[in-house]
Amino acid sequence: MRGNAVARASEDQFAELVANLDAAEPLYDRTNNRLRIPEADEAFHVALVRLSRDAELEQMLANITGCIRYVRMIGLKIHDSAQGRMAAYRVILAGMIARDLKASSSALRCHIETRKKDATHSVRDAFSHIYVQAG
């Protein structure tokens, strides 16, 4: 995290993001629509990046999101790691609200690494299903 969001966001913007996260959290527990979870995740990601007021960073996120959306859908199972994801979002936000760049950056990196591992596992799992069914 470049620190722009930590420095630039107002208390009201943080409060709005927390409120949006609170409102979205029940979705993770109740939805039967697999598309709703990535949409909620992506909305949080966009809102977080917009706090930085960095158009280049926002465009990078849009490009990454477009590329990985399908990969995320491959292995998405309702309720899998939903609580972990929400907890990670809350830790990231807590660091930002405290204006603690080190804590928020560390939490963000940890979340990205965890999701990267999940995506890698999903792709491996999808390929194994393809090859097992084909054989």
Short mmCIF file of the C-alpha atoms (twelve columns), coordinates in Angstrom:
data_MODEL
# 
_entry.id   MODEL 
# 
loop_
_atom_site.group_PDB 
_atom_site.id 
_atom_site.type_symbol 
_atom_site.label_atom_id 
_atom_site.label_alt_id 
_atom_site.label_comp_id 
_atom_site.label_asym_id 
_atom_site.label_seq_id 
_atom_site.Cartn_x 
_atom_site.Cartn_y 
_atom_site.Cartn_z 
_atom_site.pdbx_PDB_model_num 
ATOM 1   C CA . MET A 1   0.000   0.000   0.000   1 
ATOM 2   C CA . ARG A 2   1.446   3.318   -0.970  1 
ATOM 3   C CA . GLY A 3   -0.005  5.002   2.079   1 
ATOM 4   C CA . ASN A 4   -2.140  7.447   0.132   1 
ATOM 5   C CA . ALA A 5   -5.410  6.040   1.460   1 
ATOM 6   C CA . VAL A 6   -4.108  6.058   5.020   1 
ATOM 7   C CA . ALA A 7   -3.072  9.709   4.686   1 
ATOM 8   C CA . ARG A 8   -5.870  11.021  2.481   1 
ATOM 9   C CA . ALA A 9   -9.048  9.333   3.672   1 
ATOM 10  C CA . SER A 10  -11.290 11.183  6.087   1 
ATOM 11  C CA . GLU A 11  -12.789 9.700   9.222   1 
ATOM 12  C CA . ASP A 12  -16.191 9.875   7.511   1 
ATOM 13  C CA . GLN A 13  -14.877 7.882   4.538   1 
ATOM 14  C CA . PHE A 14  -13.508 5.221   6.869   1 
ATOM 15  C CA . ALA A 15  -16.817 5.125   8.731   1 
ATOM 16  C CA . GLU A 16  -18.686 4.671   5.453   1 
ATOM 17  C CA . LEU A 17  -16.385 1.827   4.441   1 
ATOM 18  C CA . VAL A 18  -16.889 0.118   7.804   1 
ATOM 19  C CA . ALA A 19  -20.668 0.537   7.457   1 
ATOM 20  C CA . ASN A 20  -20.576 -0.944  3.954   1 
ATOM 21  C CA . LEU A 21  -18.533 -3.876  5.225   1 
ATOM 22  C CA . ASP A 22  -20.994 -4.392  8.092   1 
ATOM 23  C CA . ALA A 23  -23.881 -4.358  5.623   1 
ATOM 24  C CA . ALA A 24  -22.168 -6.817  3.261   1 
ATOM 25  C CA . GLU A 25  -21.072 -9.297  5.919   1 
ATOM 26  C CA . PRO A 26  -24.412 -11.160 6.174   1 
ATOM 27  C CA . LEU A 27  -24.254 -11.762 2.424   1 
ATOM 28  C CA . TYR A 28  -21.261 -14.032 2.934   1 
ATOM 29  C CA . ASP A 29  -23.243 -16.206 5.318   1 
ATOM 30  C CA . ARG A 30  -26.587 -16.301 3.530   1 
ATOM 31  C CA . THR A 31  -26.189 -16.093 -0.221  1 
ATOM 32  C CA . ASN A 32  -26.781 -19.009 -2.529  1 
ATOM 33  C CA . ASN A 33  -25.589 -16.973 -5.489  1 
ATOM 34  C CA . ARG A 34  -21.899 -17.654 -6.043  1 
ATOM 35  C CA . LEU A 35  -21.502 -14.445 -8.047  1 
ATOM 36  C CA . ARG A 36  -22.507 -12.194 -5.158  1 
ATOM 37  C CA . ILE A 37  -19.425 -12.930 -3.041  1 
ATOM 38  C CA . PRO A 38  -16.821 -11.867 -5.616  1 
ATOM 39  C CA . GLU A 39  -18.957 -8.812  -6.388  1 
ATOM 40  C CA . ALA A 40  -18.966 -7.848  -2.698  1 
ATOM 41  C CA . ASP A 41  -15.207 -8.461  -2.470  1 
ATOM 42  C CA . GLU A 42  -14.570 -6.380  -5.560  1 
ATOM 43  C CA . ALA A 43  -16.753 -3.541  -4.253  1 
ATOM 44  C CA . PHE A 44  -14.698 -3.479  -1.048  1 
ATOM 45  C CA . HIS A 45  -11.437 -3.528  -3.001  1 
ATOM 46  C CA . VAL A 46  -12.558 -0.642  -5.231  1 
ATOM 47  C CA . ALA A 47  -13.796 1.407   -2.280  1 
ATOM 48  C CA . LEU A 48  -10.501 0.866   -0.484  1 
ATOM 49  C CA . VAL A 49  -8.427  1.907   -3.493  1 
ATOM 50  C CA . ARG A 50  -10.616 4.947   -4.155  1 
ATOM 51  C CA . LEU A 51  -9.667  6.270   -0.726  1 
ATOM 52  C CA . SER A 52  -6.151  6.738   -2.106  1 
ATOM 53  C CA . ARG A 53  -7.396  9.044   -4.884  1 
ATOM 54  C CA . ASP A 54  -4.857  7.344   -7.133  1 
ATOM 55  C CA . ALA A 55  -6.291  6.822   -10.631 1 
ATOM 56  C CA . GLU A 56  -3.338  4.667   -11.701 1 
ATOM 57  C CA . LEU A 57  -3.796  2.332   -8.733  1 
ATOM 58  C CA . GLU A 58  -7.538  2.145   -9.420  1 
ATOM 59  C CA . GLN A 59  -6.860  1.216   -13.060 1 
ATOM 60  C CA . MET A 60  -4.358  -1.446  -11.976 1 
ATOM 61  C CA . LEU A 61  -6.979  -2.932  -9.667  1 
ATOM 62  C CA . ALA A 62  -9.566  -2.955  -12.470 1 
ATOM 63  C CA . ASN A 63  -7.114  -4.785  -14.748 1 
ATOM 64  C CA . ILE A 64  -6.209  -7.345  -12.102 1 
ATOM 65  C CA . THR A 65  -9.835  -7.885  -11.136 1 
ATOM 66  C CA . GLY A 66  -10.809 -8.512  -14.734 1 
ATOM 67  C CA . CYS A 67  -8.038  -11.044 -15.161 1 
ATOM 68  C CA . ILE A 68  -8.641  -13.036 -11.999 1 
ATOM 69  C CA . ARG A 69  -12.447 -12.984 -11.734 1 
ATOM 70  C CA . TYR A 70  -12.791 -16.275 -13.599 1 
ATOM 71  C CA . VAL A 71  -10.017 -17.921 -11.600 1 
ATOM 72  C CA . ARG A 72  -11.739 -16.882 -8.374  1 
ATOM 73  C CA . MET A 73  -15.005 -18.368 -9.608  1 
ATOM 74  C CA . ILE A 74  -13.402 -21.736 -10.365 1 
ATOM 75  C CA . GLY A 75  -12.813 -22.626 -6.770  1 
ATOM 76  C CA . LEU A 76  -15.310 -20.453 -4.979  1 
ATOM 77  C CA . LYS A 77  -17.387 -22.417 -2.566  1 
ATOM 78  C CA . ILE A 78  -20.051 -20.689 -0.564  1 
ATOM 79  C CA . HIS A 79  -18.911 -20.164 3.030   1 
ATOM 80  C CA . ASP A 80  -15.268 -21.085 2.290   1 
ATOM 81  C CA . SER A 81  -13.043 -18.638 4.136   1 
ATOM 82  C CA . ALA A 82  -15.795 -16.006 4.281   1 
ATOM 83  C CA . GLN A 83  -15.103 -15.324 7.950   1 
ATOM 84  C CA . GLY A 84  -11.371 -15.196 7.279   1 
ATOM 85  C CA . ARG A 85  -11.879 -12.778 4.422   1 
ATOM 86  C CA . MET A 86  -14.081 -10.497 6.505   1 
ATOM 87  C CA . ALA A 87  -11.616 -10.646 9.394   1 
ATOM 88  C CA . ALA A 88  -8.789  -9.718  7.017   1 
ATOM 89  C CA . TYR A 89  -10.784 -6.766  5.694   1 
ATOM 90  C CA . ARG A 90  -11.432 -5.574  9.226   1 
ATOM 91  C CA . VAL A 91  -7.739  -5.832  10.188  1 
ATOM 92  C CA . ILE A 92  -6.765  -3.854  7.085   1 
ATOM 93  C CA . LEU A 93  -9.347  -1.198  7.910   1 
ATOM 94  C CA . ALA A 94  -8.341  -1.052  11.567  1 
ATOM 95  C CA . GLY A 95  -4.762  -0.279  10.562  1 
ATOM 96  C CA . MET A 96  -5.930  2.377   8.148   1 
ATOM 97  C CA . ILE A 97  -8.287  3.983   10.653  1 
ATOM 98  C CA . ALA A 98  -5.433  4.090   13.170  1 
ATOM 99  C CA . ARG A 99  -3.348  5.750   10.422  1 
ATOM 100 C CA . ASP A 100 -0.830  2.955   10.884  1 
ATOM 101 C CA . LEU A 101 0.731   2.446   7.464   1 
ATOM 102 C CA . LYS A 102 2.913   -0.440  8.633   1 
ATOM 103 C CA . ALA A 103 0.006   -2.398  10.148  1 
ATOM 104 C CA . SER A 104 -2.385  -1.782  7.265   1 
ATOM 105 C CA . SER A 105 0.263   -2.625  4.655   1 
ATOM 106 C CA . SER A 106 1.201   -5.805  6.475   1 
ATOM 107 C CA . ALA A 107 -2.450  -6.867  6.756   1 
ATOM 108 C CA . LEU A 108 -3.034  -6.100  3.083   1 
ATOM 109 C CA . ARG A 109 0.026   -8.086  1.997   1 
ATOM 110 C CA . CYS A 110 -1.071  -11.016 4.150   1 
ATOM 111 C CA . HIS A 111 -4.560  -10.939 2.624   1 
ATOM 112 C CA . ILE A 112 -3.183  -10.798 -0.921  1 
ATOM 113 C CA . GLU A 113 -0.818  -13.718 -0.263  1 
ATOM 114 C CA . THR A 114 -3.619  -15.792 1.246   1 
ATOM 115 C CA . ARG A 115 -5.932  -15.113 -1.690  1 
ATOM 116 C CA . LYS A 116 -3.091  -15.844 -4.130  1 
ATOM 117 C CA . LYS A 117 -2.563  -19.236 -2.503  1 
ATOM 118 C CA . ASP A 118 -6.312  -19.884 -2.628  1 
ATOM 119 C CA . ALA A 119 -6.425  -18.993 -6.329  1 
ATOM 120 C CA . THR A 120 -3.437  -21.216 -7.105  1 
ATOM 121 C CA . HIS A 121 -5.081  -24.106 -5.271  1 
ATOM 122 C CA . SER A 122 -8.353  -23.497 -7.128  1 
ATOM 123 C CA . VAL A 123 -6.677  -23.611 -10.518 1 
ATOM 124 C CA . ARG A 124 -4.789  -26.793 -9.618  1 
ATOM 125 C CA . ASP A 125 -8.005  -28.344 -8.342  1 
ATOM 126 C CA . ALA A 126 -9.917  -27.354 -11.486 1 
ATOM 127 C CA . PHE A 127 -7.248  -28.843 -13.750 1 
ATOM 128 C CA . SER A 128 -7.163  -32.055 -11.740 1 
ATOM 129 C CA . HIS A 129 -10.937 -32.380 -12.140 1 
ATOM 130 C CA . ILE A 130 -10.636 -31.835 -15.884 1 
ATOM 131 C CA . TYR A 131 -7.921  -34.442 -16.282 1 
ATOM 132 C CA . VAL A 132 -9.530  -36.991 -13.966 1 
ATOM 133 C CA . GLN A 133 -12.861 -36.697 -15.797 1 
ATOM 134 C CA . ALA A 134 -11.152 -36.856 -19.170 1 
ATOM 135 C CA . GLY A 135 -9.195  -39.981 -18.254 1 
# 
